[in-house]
Amino acid sequence: MAGTFRFSFGPWNISQGADPFGPTVRDSIAFPEKLAQYKALGFDAVQFHDDDAVPNLDSLSSDAVLKQAAALKTTLDDSGLTPEFVAPRLWEDPRTIDGGYTSNDASCRAYARDRSLQAVDIANALGTDLIVLWLAREGTYVREAKDSKRAVEQIVEAVDAMLAHDKNIRIAIEPKPNEPMDHTYIPTIGHAIGLGLLTSDPSRVGGLIESAHAILAGLDPSDEMGYALAHNKLWSVHLNDQNGLKFDQDKAFGSVDLRRAFNQVRILDKHDYGNDGAWVGLDVKAMRTQKAGVATKHLSNSREVFLALLDVSRSLDESKMDALITERDYEELDLLIMKALLGR
């Protein structure tokens, strides 16, 4: 048990409270005000979409984009904050309505590729070597509309273009089984790792696991993390929670299933996550009912729960657990864990 845990979140996690069924309920907060809250909440790194770092980047020249990214780097340095990653936002522009890399329109695929290369340039300007790909619309509503084999090849071509654009960049694929598309081509971490093996440099392609995305696939997040760790491919995590197979809820970590959260913390700590510099990222949303003045508790609460579960895991009598496992007395092992979580 020797993990090293430092925490990050993205500015979108301090939100206005919109959800799939209702509009915003809180006033927007300017980006500099969000940055000012990181250290106070116990966080040291910032997750970025490309247009979080450089707003309206599609309307700017390449030189202007890099100039703004460089200015942001200075702001981060002055704030004592580290950029964790940059993710190209390829699901909101009208040109990505049918997917980015897998669009049936060649000009739209070119747009997605070019924007991804620009995200790599932004990452370099900010001082991070990690690109995250959430392949949000790389799928289809109607299976017959696309060829799934060709779609995988198109995603590989886009990843290869990024790898060729910069010889140091690493790419972490963030899988999700559905939403916004009915069917996605890279739904689990196994798919992501398999895709990486098809690229020109598999050593630079890994994964980011989000708790809720694993749950939406009917899988246990800690098992997905273990699978990625076995391949040395777990390069980041997005911790949150999920109440069943609904839309992506991004609930505070541990708020639905404390034992499921415990096992995520335990697998990360047991296998020394973070010792190579990887961050514990959160992707959580404040409840719509939260008033503006207390609409960051979901972040501090999630971090607090993680650290409390870390204490629980490290306080367990490992020799006793090993003995129960050897005896195959899993009922007693089950009770031991339950008592630990109950503080008894």
Backbone hydrogen bonds, N-H to C=O, Kabsch-Sander energy under -0.5 kcal/mol:
donor,donor_aa,acceptor,acceptor_aa,energy
2,A,269,D,-1.7
4,T,273,Y,-2.2
6,R,4,T,-0.6
8,S,280,V,-2.1
9,F,45,A,-1.2
10,G,282,L,-0.6
13,N,10,G,-2.4
14,I,11,P,-1.4
15,S,13,N,-1.0
19,D,22,G,-1.9
22,G,19,D,-1.6
25,V,16,Q,-3.2
26,R,16,Q,-2.0
33,E,30,A,-0.7
34,K,30,A,-1.6
35,L,31,F,-2.4
36,A,32,P,-1.7
37,Q,33,E,-0.5
37,Q,34,K,-1.4
38,Y,34,K,-0.6
38,Y,35,L,-1.2
41,L,37,Q,-1.7
41,L,38,Y,-0.6
42,G,38,Y,-0.5
42,G,39,K,-1.2
43,F,38,Y,-2.5
44,D,7,F,-2.1
45,A,7,F,-1.4
46,V,82,T,-2.8
47,Q,9,F,-1.7
48,F,85,F,-1.7
50,D,87,A,-2.1
52,D,49,H,-1.0
53,A,49,H,-1.7
54,V,50,D,-2.1
57,L,54,V,-0.9
59,S,56,N,-1.8
60,L,57,L,-1.6
65,V,61,S,-2.3
66,L,62,S,-2.2
67,K,63,D,-2.0
68,Q,64,A,-2.2
69,A,65,V,-2.2
70,A,66,L,-2.3
71,A,67,K,-1.9
72,L,68,Q,-2.2
73,K,69,A,-2.1
74,T,70,A,-1.6
75,T,71,A,-1.8
76,L,72,L,-2.8
77,D,73,K,-2.5
78,D,74,T,-2.5
79,S,75,T,-1.5
80,G,76,L,-0.6
80,G,77,D,-1.2
81,L,76,L,-2.7
82,T,44,D,-2.1
84,E,46,V,-2.9
84,E,82,T,-0.5
85,F,46,V,-0.7
86,V,130,L,-1.8
87,A,48,F,-1.9
90,L,88,P,-1.1
96,T,93,D,-2.6
97,I,94,P,-1.4
98,D,99,G,-0.5
99,G,96,T,-1.9
103,S,100,G,-1.0
106,A,104,N,-0.6
109,R,105,D,-2.0
110,A,106,A,-2.0
111,Y,107,S,-1.8
112,A,108,C,-2.3
113,R,109,R,-2.3
114,D,110,A,-2.7
115,R,111,Y,-2.6
116,S,112,A,-1.9
117,L,113,R,-2.1
118,Q,114,D,-2.0
119,A,115,R,-1.9
120,V,116,S,-1.6
121,D,117,L,-1.7
122,I,118,Q,-2.3
123,A,119,A,-2.5
124,N,120,V,-2.2
125,A,121,D,-2.1
126,L,122,I,-2.1
127,G,123,A,-1.9
128,T,123,A,-2.4
131,I,129,D,-0.5
131,I,170,R,-2.8
132,V,86,V,-1.7
133,L,172,A,-2.5
134,W,132,V,-0.7
135,L,133,L,-0.8
135,L,174,E,-0.6
136,A,134,W,-2.2
138,E,135,L,-1.1
139,G,137,R,-2.2
140,T,183,H,-2.0
145,A,142,V,-2.3
146,K,143,R,-1.4
148,S,146,K,-0.7
151,A,147,D,-2.6
152,V,148,S,-2.0
153,E,149,K,-1.9
154,Q,150,R,-2.3
155,I,151,A,-2.1
156,V,152,V,-2.3
157,E,153,E,-2.3
158,A,154,Q,-1.9
159,V,155,I,-2.4
160,D,156,V,-2.9
161,A,157,E,-1.9
162,M,158,A,-1.7
163,L,159,V,-2.6
164,A,160,D,-2.4
165,H,161,A,-1.6
166,D,162,M,-1.3
170,R,129,D,-3.5
171,I,204,R,-2.9
172,A,131,I,-3.3
173,I,171,I,-0.6
173,I,206,G,-2.4
174,E,133,L,-2.8
176,K,186,I,-1.1
179,E,181,M,-2.3
181,M,136,A,-0.7
183,H,140,T,-1.5
184,T,177,P,-0.9
185,Y,138,E,-2.0
192,A,188,T,-2.0
193,I,189,I,-2.7
194,G,190,G,-2.3
195,L,191,H,-2.7
196,G,192,A,-2.0
197,L,193,I,-1.4
198,L,194,G,-0.5
198,L,195,L,-1.5
199,T,196,G,-1.4
204,R,201,D,-2.2
205,V,202,P,-1.6
206,G,171,I,-3.0
207,G,233,K,-2.5
208,L,173,I,-2.1
209,I,236,S,-1.6
210,E,208,L,-0.5
211,S,238,H,-2.3
214,A,210,E,-1.9
215,I,211,S,-2.1
216,L,212,A,-2.6
217,A,213,H,-0.9
218,G,215,I,-2.1
219,L,214,A,-2.6
223,D,220,D,-0.6
224,E,220,D,-1.9
225,M,221,P,-2.5
226,G,222,S,-2.4
227,Y,223,D,-2.3
228,A,224,E,-2.2
229,L,225,M,-2.9
230,A,226,G,-2.1
231,H,227,Y,-0.8
231,H,228,A,-0.7
232,N,229,L,-1.4
233,K,228,A,-2.8
235,W,207,G,-2.3
235,W,233,K,-1.2
236,S,207,G,-0.9
237,V,279,W,-0.7
238,H,209,I,-2.6
239,L,237,V,-0.5
239,L,281,G,-2.8
241,D,251,K,-1.3
244,G,242,Q,-1.2
246,K,244,G,-1.6
249,Q,247,F,-0.7
251,K,241,D,-2.2
255,S,252,A,-2.1
261,A,257,D,-2.0
262,F,258,L,-2.6
263,N,259,R,-2.2
264,Q,260,R,-1.2
265,V,261,A,-2.3
266,R,262,F,-2.7
267,I,263,N,-2.1
268,L,264,Q,-1.8
269,D,265,V,-2.5
270,K,266,R,-3.0
271,H,267,I,-1.2
272,D,269,D,-1.6
273,Y,268,L,-2.9
275,N,272,D,-1.7
277,G,274,G,-1.8
280,V,6,R,-3.3
281,G,237,V,-1.2
281,G,279,W,-0.9
282,L,8,S,-2.1
283,D,239,L,-1.6
285,K,250,D,-3.0
290,Q,287,M,-1.7
294,V,291,K,-1.8
295,A,292,A,-1.4
297,K,294,V,-0.9
299,L,296,T,-1.2
300,S,296,T,-1.6
301,N,297,K,-3.1
302,S,298,H,-1.2
303,R,299,L,-2.1
304,E,300,S,-2.3
305,V,301,N,-2.6
306,F,302,S,-2.3
307,L,303,R,-2.3
308,A,304,E,-2.2
309,L,305,V,-2.7
310,L,306,F,-2.0
311,D,307,L,-1.9
312,V,308,A,-2.0
313,S,309,L,-2.7
314,R,310,L,-2.5
315,S,311,D,-1.3
316,L,312,V,-0.7
316,L,313,S,-1.0
318,E,316,L,-1.2
321,M,317,D,-2.2
322,D,318,E,-2.7
323,A,319,S,-2.0
324,L,320,K,-2.2
325,I,321,M,-2.4
326,T,322,D,-2.5
327,E,323,A,-2.3
328,R,324,L,-0.5
328,R,325,I,-0.6
329,D,324,L,-2.5
330,Y,328,R,-1.5
333,L,329,D,-1.8
334,D,330,Y,-2.6
335,L,331,E,-2.1
336,L,332,E,-2.4
337,I,333,L,-2.1
338,M,334,D,-2.3
339,K,335,L,-2.9
340,A,336,L,-2.0
341,L,337,I,-2.4
342,L,338,M,-1.8
343,G,339,K,-0.6
343,G,340,A,-0.8
344,R,339,K,-3.0
